[in-house]
Amino acid sequence: MAPCHSTFDFRLYDFQTKNMKLTLKIWRQKNAAAEGKIVEYPIDGIEPDMSFLEMLDILNDELIVKGEDTVAFDHDCREGICGMCSLYINGEAHGPDRLVTTCQLHMRKFKDGDTIFIEPFRAKAFPVIKDLVVDRSSFDRIQQSGGFISVNTSGNTIDANTIPIPKHDADRAFDAATCIGCGACVASCKNSSAMLFVSAKVSQFALLPQGKVEAADRVLNMVAQMDAEGFGNCTNTGACEVECPKGISLENIARMNREYLSASLKG
């Protein structure tokens, strides 16, 4: 029997296994009233398979040893679910990868010797709390203004699964509901618009029969709260969809505009 020869050419692939030495330029700011600045930190021994947040953990460990103030940054689940780890990395929300949050970004997306700029999400409605942490409670207030369905909980609740819903509508509603409220859409927009976020929350209910009853009040209240928080208008450039870690579609903004027009005419 003839020997089996592999045709796979490993030379075509760049397997990065060595540790990296990087230069981090990080925004440091004590609070919303203080003046911030970029501070440079050299870091070594970074493995390509580390996550971006693990790299920041290592930096903070080094700062603790030196007796310096650690870099504050948001994080929670580290699984791309909670939307807390929102960083602006080299001019892109969540960094150079696509359809991932910062915690899902791996250091193999960078090269040995790279300089990495790390900043907070910038928007009037996202004031800096400290360093890379911003206050995104404006999103909570928008959600509280209408992003819900009122349900009778007096003992006469109806099982949602008893209501037939077309598969296409259910799929689109689920796609909209995958929004994690991270704020990448706001950070990516030159007008700091929150329309992709709000439209996702409006759409996930507007597409389902359970959301029809309060549909008019919902869209009017949520858009009014969005404006009150100081978010800008949509630029129609689509940067929000490109940078969204969940791939929320611009179709939701068009749907919200239709819902808003319909509700305004009824009112």
N, C-alpha and C positions, 0 to 999 in steps of 0.2 A: 504494500500500500504506500502510495506517495505521501511524503510528509505534508502536513497542512501548514501553509504559510499565511500569516495575517497580512491583509492589504491595508490595515489601518496605519496611517502615517502620523505618529505622535509629533513630528516636527511641525505639523501644521497648527498645533495648538500651543498657546502660551500658558503653561501651568505655573502660576505664581505661588510658590511655596515658601519663599524666604520672608522673614519679617521685614516690615517696612519702617522707614524713618520719615516722619511727616512734620510739617510746620502748620500748626493750627492758629488761625487768627479769629479770635472769639470776641463777640460783643459782650462787654462787661458794663453793667449799670446797676447801682445799688437799689434804686426804686424809680417810680414813674416821674418823680420830680427832679431826680438827679440827672446830671449830664453823663451820657455814656460814651464809651470809646472802644476801639478795637485793641485787644491785647494779644501779643504773640506768645505762643507756647510751643516749644519743640517737644516732640514725643517720639520715642523709639520702641522697638520690640512689638510692633502691632502686626498681628497675624491676619492674613487675608480673609480667613473665615470668621473673624470676629464681627459682631454687629457694630453699627455705628455707636450705639449707646454703650456697648461694652468698652469701646475705645475711650469714650468720655469718662466712664467709670475708672479706667486706668489713670487717666489724666488727673482726676480728682483724688485718687489714692496718692499720687505723687505730690499733689498740692498739700494734702493733709500732712504728709511726712515733712514737708518744708515749712509747715506752720502757716500756709497761705490760705486765703478764702477760696473755697471750692466754687466751681461753676454751677450755678443753679439751672436745671433744665427739667421740663415736665416728662414724666413717664409713669406708666402703670402696668398694663397687661403685658407689654412687650411681645404681643402676638398680632398686631395690626388690627385690633378690634376697638380699643377705647378711644383712639384719636388724640390722646394726650401728648404724644411725643412729636410735637410739631416744630421743626427747625427749618430755617432757610439756609440751605447748604450750597455754596458756590453759585448763588443767584437763582436757585431753584427750590421750590417748596418740596420738602422731603428728600432733596438731593437728586443725583443724576439718573437713578433708576426710574422705572415706570410701574404704576399700579402697586406700589408698596408704600408703607409709612416709614418714618425715620427708623423705627425699631427693627424693621425688616430689611433695611439697607445694610449691605455687608461691605467690609473694607476692600474686598476684591474689586470693587468698582473704582478704586483709586490705585495709584501707582507709587512705588517707592520714590521719595523725594518730592511728592506733591505738596502744594500749599492749599489748605482747605479753609475757606471762609465760612464761619458759622454765626448766623444771626437769628434773632427772633422773628416771628411773623409780624410784619409791620402794617398797622392800620389804626386809624383814629379810634375805632371801636374795640381795638385789642390793645389797651394800654399795657406797658411793660410793668410787671411786678418786681422782677429782679433778673438781671442777666438775660437768659433765653426764655424765661417764663413770662407769658402774657395772660391777661385776664380775658377769658372768652365767655364770661357770664352773659354777654349780650346775646349769644346764641341761646342760652337758657331762657332768657326773657322772651325771645321770639317764639321759642317752642311753647312756652307757657301761655302765650297769647292766643294760641289756636291749634297747636300741633297735637291734638288729641281727639278722641271720640268719647262723648258722654254716654255712659252705660248705666242702665238701671241695675243697681246691685241690691235691690230689696228682696231678692229671692226669686225674682221672675226673669232672671237672665236667660238669654237665648244662646245656644251653642253656635258659635260663628261658623262651624263646619256644616250647619244645616242650610246655609244660604249658598245656592249654586253661583259660582263665579267663572266666567270664561277663562280658559287657561292663558290666553294671550294677555288679558287684563291682570290676572294674578301674577304672571311673570314680570310685567312692567312695574307693578306695584312693589314686588319684591326687589327688583333692581333699584328702584328709588329708595327703598327702605334700607339699603346697604350703606347709605351715607352715615358716616361715623362722627360728623360734626367737628372735624379736625381744624377746619379753617384754611386749608390749602387753597381753596378757590378764592378766598378773600386776599390772601397773601400774594397770589399770582396775578391778580387783577390790578391794572394801573389805577382804577377807580376804587379799589377796595370794595368791590361789590359782593354782596352775600346772596345774590339771586340764585346761584346754583344750589346752595344749601337750603334756602327757603323753598325753592321750587321742588326739591326732592321731598321735603316734608309735606308740602301741599299735595304733591302727586301721589304719594303712597296711600293717601286717604281718598283723594278724588277719583282714583281708579277703582275703588271698591264700594259696594253698595252700603257698607256700614258708614262710610264717610260722606255720603250724599246729603244727609239731613242737615249737617252743619257746614256744608261746603262753602256757601256764600260768606258766612260770618268768618270762617276760618281764613280764607285767602285775604279778605279785607283787613282783618286784625293782624295777621302775620306780616303783611306788606307794610301796614302802618307802623308796626313796631320796628321792622327792619329800617325804615326811614328815620324813625325817632332815635335809633341807636347811632345814626351817623354813617351808615354804609352808603357807598356811591351807587350810581346806576350802571347797568350792564354795558360793557363796551362792544359786545358782539364779536370780540376777537377770538374767543374760544380757549383762551389760556387756562381757564378754570377746569375745563373738561380734560385737557392734556395733563395737568398736574394732579388731578384728583386721584388719590390712591385706590379708590373704588370704581373709577371709570364712570361716574355719574354723567348721564348724557345731557347735552344742551336741549334735547327735546323736552325736558322737564320745565325749562324756562319758558318755552313756547306754550306749554300746557298751562303753566301758572298765569301767563299773560291772558290766555283765553278765559280761564276761570275768573280772573280779576275783572276783565271787561264784562263778562256775563253778570257777575255779582254787582258791579257798579250800575249796570243798566236796571237790574231788578230793584236796587235800592232807591 
